[in-house]
Amino acid sequence: MKNIIITGTSRGIGYELALKFANKGHQVLALSRKTPQVLIDHANITCLSVDLSEMGSYEKVGDFLKSSWKNVDAIVHNAGSLVLKPFSETTLEDFERVYKVNVFGVATLTQICLPYLKSGSHVVTISSMGGIQGSMKFAGLSAYSSSKGAVITLSELLSEEYKERGISFNVLALGSVQTEMLAEAFPGYLAPLSAGEMADYIYDFTLKGNRFYNGKVLQVSSSTP
C-alpha cells in the first residue's frame, strides 16, 4: 500500500480519485480548501484544509509529512483554478490567482515533498488539452490555458533534473470531463466522460505509468468542447 497526495479533492476528479485510492487500501493525504465529510470519515484519508494559492498554507503539509509519513509514493497535482473572461478584461490579479494554484502551487508542493520522494515515486500533474501547443484553444481562457502550458514545461524540466534519483514526472493533458469546472468554462456542454471514469484512468496511471514514461505529456482526450 502506498502514500498518495492528491490536491483539489473537494469535488470532481480529485474527490473521486481520493476515494478510489483509499478504498483500495492506500493512504491518502487530501488537500483542498473545502473538505467533504465523506473524505473526513474515511479511515485511509487524512484531510488538510489548504488554500493552494496561499504559500503559507503549505506549512501544514510539511508538518504532516515530518510527523506522520516517511515517504511519498505519488503526488497527483489535480487542483485547478479557472477564470473565464475576455483577455482584454483579464487583470493581472486574475492571472496571479490562476498561476498561484496551477503553477506555483505545483512547484511549492513538489519542493516540500522532495525529501520524501524516493526512487520509484511518481509525480503526476493534471494539465489540459488547452495547454498543449497546437491544440484547439478557446476564447476567454487565456490565464487558465497558459498556466496549463507552463506546468507542462515545468514537469518536463523536473523529470530531467531528478531522473538520477529515480523520481518520475509525467503530465496528463485532459480533454473534456463532466466536472463543475467544465461547466464553469463551457455552460451547457455535456462531456462524454464522468469524473469517476477519468479518476479510474488516473488511478491506474499513477500507480503504473512511471514504469513506461518519464517526462512525457499524454493527451487523454476523447473530445474537446
PyMOL commands that set and color helices and strands:
alter all, ss='L'
color gray80, all
select helices_A, chain A and resi 12-23+37-41+55-68+87-89+92-116+129-131+142-161+163-165+180-185+195-211
alter helices_A, ss='H'
color red, helices_A
select strands_A, chain A and resi 3-7+27-32+45-49+72-77+117-128+168-174+217-220
alter strands_A, ss='S'
color yellow, strands_A
deselect
rebuild
show_as cartoon
